[in-house]
């Protein structure tokens, strides 16, 4: 699309989404008991109801005056997408609000954080005080991420762009395994399980100075929206349920592959039995 150009769309859909919502749905579909912490505009009560229907507990979502967070997603004929975010209620958090929303969490629980909300430094501090396990997906990436105490994370889930920015390594068009990126990430976050997502190429898992490559199943791509979030939810669900990082990544790659075969973010997130059937057939 060129500056000044106007294009006509083929369709318009309004669907439950957002990185936090997508990842919560993926966790729930992977069999994890998940409580979503967040805020919505009062006009979007329907989104709260939709989350509940997916099996996500919504008692820690506050309804506010004003707009919710929104993602405007353009999907081209090849299923690739471009996304514009409006923060809305996602940018209204402070320490007191987070303390209130997390009041029922217990030591050892997991807190999954994305970068679409503000007050992340406060969230990390509260998690440390409450002895929560932190998993972090720094999307959408910005300069503030590098100022967060990421050494606190037990799980980091990064795509190639996020990984290169955090590690300060340029891929220069080379494959991840042929660059210093992996060793840079391992040096910087030695105690974390790092899942480096590579789209249709699968994922690379970094743990205990080891690097394990996991392939993604070959599928027909309809819409890539939500595939990364599906991976995040399924990968973390695997870690929580006791799978090895490699086993969790294989299941997450299969779930992400199924997600791209259906249009829309949450509508494409597969049920666990469908993911297991795909794995059996590989």
N, C-alpha and C positions, 0 to 999 in steps of 0.2 A: 504494500500500500504506500503510495507516494504522498508527500505533503499536499494538502488541498484536494486530494482525491476522495470521492464519496462512493461507497460500495453498498449494494443492497444485500441484505442477509436472506438466507433461504428459510430460516425459522428463528423463533425466539422462545426460550424456555426459562422459567424461573424455578430453580431447584435448590433444595437444602445443600449447603456447601460451606466453604471456609475451611482452612487447614485444620483447625481444632475440631470442628464438627466431623469432617471426613475421617480424621484419625480416631476420634472416639467411636464412630460407627465401625471402623475397621477392627478396633480392639474388641468391641462387643460381638461382632460377627465371628471373630476368632475365639470367642468363648471366655473373654475376660469380663469380670464385673467392673464396670467403668462408671464413674461419676464425672460428668462434664462440669467444669467451673467456667463461668462466663457471664456475659451481659448481652442482652438483646433490646432493640427498640420495641416498645409495646405493640406497635403495628405488626410485628412479626411473630406473634403468638403461634402461628402455624408452624414455624420452624421448631419451636419447643415441642409441639405435638409430634412432629415428624421424627425428631431425635428419640422421643420416648418410644415410638413405634419400632425403631431399630433396636430397642433394648438398652438404650443409654439412660442412666439415671439423671434427671434434670432438676433435682431439688436444690442444687447449688448454682442455678442460673437466675440472675436478677433481670427484671424487666424495667427499662428506663424510658423516659421521654427522649425523643430524638431518634436518629437513624441507627440501624444496626450496621455492623461491618458488612461490606458488600465486595464481591469479586465480579468484575465484568470480563467474561471469557469469550474470546473469539476462537472458533475452531475451523481450520481450513479443510479442503477436500481430502487431504492426506491424514486427517485426524490429529495434526499438531495444533497446539494452542498458544495464544498470547493472552496474558492476564493483566488487568489493571485493578488495583485494590483501593477501596475507600475504607479507612479505619473505623469510623463511626464509634459505636459503643465499645469496640475492642481497644480503643485508646483512652478509656476513661478510668483505668484502674489506679489504685494507690495501695500503700502498705496496709492500711486499716481494712480496706475492702478484701484484700487477699487473705489477711488473717481471719476474717469472718468466713470467707468461702472455704478455707482449709481447716476450720475449727474441728471437724470430725475426723480428720486424717490421723493416722497412727504411725509411730516410728516403724520404718520398714516398708511402708506403702510407697508406691511409685507416683511421681509427678512428671507428666509429659508436658513439655513446654515448647511452643512455637514462637516465632518472632513476629507474628501478626498482631500481638498485643503489646502494650507498653508496660512499664514497671517491672521489667525482667530482673533488674538487679535486686529489687525488693523480693521477688519470687524466689530467687536463688538463696537470699539470706534467710527467708522464712523456712525454706526446705532444709537448709543446714541446721537451723535451730530445732526443727521438729524431727530431724534424722530421717528425712525422706530420701528415697532413691530418685535421682534426677535423670530423665532422658530428655535430650534436647535436639530439636530439628530447627536450625537457624534460617528458616525461610519465612518471609523474603529477606535475603541477606542484606546487611548494611554495615557501616563502619562501627556502629555501637556494639555489635556482637563480639568483636575482638576485645572489648573492655570487660566482658562478663567473666566470672570465675569458672571457666569451662572445665578446669581441672577437677571440679566438683562432680562432673557428670559421670555416671556409670555407663551410660549409652549415649553415643553421638551418631546421628544419622544425617549424612551429608550427600549432596549431589556433587558433580565434578566442579561446578562453579564455586559452590560454598567451600569445598575442600581446598581448592587452589587459593582462595582468598584468605582462609584461615592459616594455611601453611606458608603462604608467601612464595608459592612455586608456580611457574608458568608451564603449562603442558606443551606449548609450542606445537600443537597439532598431533602430538604423540599419544600413544596408548598410556593409560595410567601406570601400568606395570613397568613401562620403559622410562619413567621419570623419577626424580627424587621425592615425589609427592608422598608416597607411602611411608618412607623412612622419616620424612619430616613430621607427618602426623603422629607416628608412633613415638617419636622423641618428645613431641609437645604434649601429648595426652597418653602417657604410658599406662595409666590405670583404667582407661575407658575401653569398652567394646565399641569399635568404630565400624559402622556400616556405610560403605561408600557406594551409592547407587549409580548405575551406569546406563539407565534406560533399558533399551532392548538388548544390551549386552550383559545384563544381569547385575551383579554386585560383587564388591570385594570386601571381605571382612578382615579387620585388623584386631588382633588380640594376642597378648603375651608375646610380642615381637614376631608373631606369625601373620602371614597374609594368605587368605584362602579365597579363590575365585569361584563364584557360583553363577552358572548360566541361567538365563531366563528362557522359558519355553517359547517356541515360535508360534505366533498367533496372527490373525488378521486384525490390524489396527483400525478401530472406528473412531476412538476419541481418547487421547492420552490424559485428559483432565482427571485428576484424582488418583492416578496410578501411583505416584510417589507417596501420597498420603496412605494409600492402601498398604504399600510396603511398610511404611512406618508403623502402622497399627499392628499388622501381622507379625512384623519382626519383634516388636516389643512384647506382644502377647506370647510369642514363643519363648523369649528370655524369661518372662514372668512365670510361665508354666513349666520351666525346667529343661527346655530343649537346649542343646548346644547352640552356639552362635551360628555355626554352619547349618545345622538343621533348621533353625529359625529363619535364616536367610533363604534357604531353598523353598521353604513354605511361603515366605513373603514374596519371593520372585514369582512363584506360581500365582499367588493372589493378585499381584500387580499385572501379570499377563492377562488374567481373566478380566481385570478391571478395564483394560483398553479395548475390549471387544464389545463394550456397551457404552452408549452415549450418556454423558452426565457423570458427575462426581459420585455422590452417594448411591445413585441407582446402579452404578457399575461395581460397587464393592461386593465381592462374592461371599456366599455362605461358606463356612468351614468345610462342609461335606463336599462341595464342588471343588474346592482347592485340593482336598485330599484325593479326589478322583482324578484330577489332572496329574498330580504327582505320581499316582499309581501307573498312569498310562505313559509316563516318560521313559 
